[in-house]
Amino acid sequence: MISVKQWEQLGQYESINGRQIFTRCGGDKDNNDVAALLLIHGYPSASWDWEGMWDELTERYYVLTLDMLGFGLSDKPKDARYLISEQADIFEAFLDKHNVSSYHILAHDYGDTVAQELLARQVDGSSKLTIHSVCFLNGGLFPETHRPILIQKLLLSPLGPLVSKLINKSKFATNLQRIFGPHTPPSDKVIDNLWQLLTHNNGLAVMHKLINYIPQRKKYRQRWVGAIIDSPVPVKLIAGAKDPISGQHMIERYRTLIPDADITVMSDLGHYPQIEDADAITNAYLNFRDSTG
């Protein structure tokens, strides 16, 4: 496991849509036989979440990722609206800047929702980019099955700005421990790195604004769930069943709603499967890609 500082040194900062965004790219950019792979992280972490999968993925693909606006090492402006559509705009501008016109998506949590918006743009024909496949990890794909923990509910309330100021590392660690799998708890190093990413650039000050992705999911449910149902490309779910937020109950809803659902259940993992067992998630993802040609 590498540190946030090491991760930062391996990436770069780019101006995208008027914001300073931390990005990282790796692998063979000139491998024209395989479309690029875009990694989209979750809430409230950052692209560092993928560090355990990075080396193996970049051996196979040209991989791109970034810290979304308000997250990790990127700008965290207090005046931003933090709309999912704006995060999707940043990703499309990022891909265009790197001359990527076709790509695959691997996403987690908040990133699932951004991936749903990107896929919806392909379904409705409003994007000039081409998605070849989408793989979701644990996340609130369906607002009716999303079970926010107490801190998320408080951040959504009128007390949100005050609550964000009261979050400390100890409380953050306790919440992380509740959502990881019982046999794969976060190590001290994981907690340290995620806390560093959360607090960088005064990140606690915008946590109550970032959480508005939850009501956005309800508002745009038809568009975002419909994008999965109507997807013209292969869609996969790899999910930790022990996740109290989006675990077994979300998996069952996915199985009910999505035609010919392609699901790999990680029975002992929780909400952060790519951190809890990076090798298992990498293997599951590579098997999916191999199965789709």
ZINORGI-V111992 format. One record per backbone hydrogen bond with DSSP energy under -1.0 kcal/mol. NH is the residue of the N-H (numbers start at 1). CO is the residue of the C=O. If there is no record, write none. Layout:
NH,CO ; NH,CO
This chain:
7,3 ; 8,4 ; 9,5 ; 10,6 ; 11,8 ; 12,23 ; 14,21 ; 16,19 ; 19,16 ; 21,14 ; 23,12 ; 24,65 ; 26,63 ; 31,28 ; 32,30 ; 34,31 ; 36,102 ; 37,62 ; 38,104 ; 39,64 ; 40,106 ; 49,46 ; 50,47 ; 51,48 ; 53,50 ; 54,50 ; 57,53 ; 58,54 ; 61,57 ; 63,26 ; 64,37 ; 65,24 ; 67,22 ; 70,75 ; 71,68 ; 74,71 ; 75,20 ; 87,83 ; 88,84 ; 89,85 ; 90,86 ; 91,87 ; 92,88 ; 93,89 ; 94,90 ; 95,91 ; 96,92 ; 97,93 ; 98,94 ; 99,96 ; 100,95 ; 103,130 ; 104,36 ; 105,133 ; 106,38 ; 107,135 ; 108,40 ; 109,138 ; 111,108 ; 112,109 ; 114,110 ; 115,111 ; 116,112 ; 117,113 ; 118,114 ; 119,115 ; 120,116 ; 121,117 ; 122,118 ; 123,119 ; 124,120 ; 126,121 ; 127,121 ; 130,101 ; 132,103 ; 134,234 ; 135,105 ; 136,236 ; 137,107 ; 141,139 ; 145,142 ; 147,245 ; 153,149 ; 154,150 ; 155,151 ; 156,152 ; 160,157 ; 163,159 ; 164,160 ; 172,168 ; 173,169 ; 174,170 ; 175,171 ; 176,172 ; 177,173 ; 178,174 ; 180,176 ; 184,181 ; 191,187 ; 192,188 ; 193,189 ; 194,190 ; 195,191 ; 196,192 ; 197,193 ; 198,194 ; 199,195 ; 200,196 ; 202,199 ; 205,202 ; 206,203 ; 210,206 ; 211,207 ; 212,209 ; 213,210 ; 214,211 ; 216,212 ; 217,213 ; 218,214 ; 219,215 ; 220,216 ; 221,218 ; 224,220 ; 225,221 ; 226,222 ; 227,223 ; 229,225 ; 230,226 ; 231,228 ; 236,134 ; 237,262 ; 238,136 ; 239,264 ; 241,266 ; 242,269 ; 243,240 ; 248,241 ; 251,247 ; 252,248 ; 253,249 ; 254,250 ; 255,251 ; 256,252 ; 257,253 ; 258,254 ; 261,258 ; 264,237 ; 266,239 ; 269,266 ; 271,179 ; 275,272 ; 276,272 ; 277,273 ; 281,277 ; 282,278 ; 283,279 ; 284,280 ; 285,281 ; 286,282 ; 287,283 ; 288,284 ; 289,285 ; 290,286 ; 291,287 ; 292,288
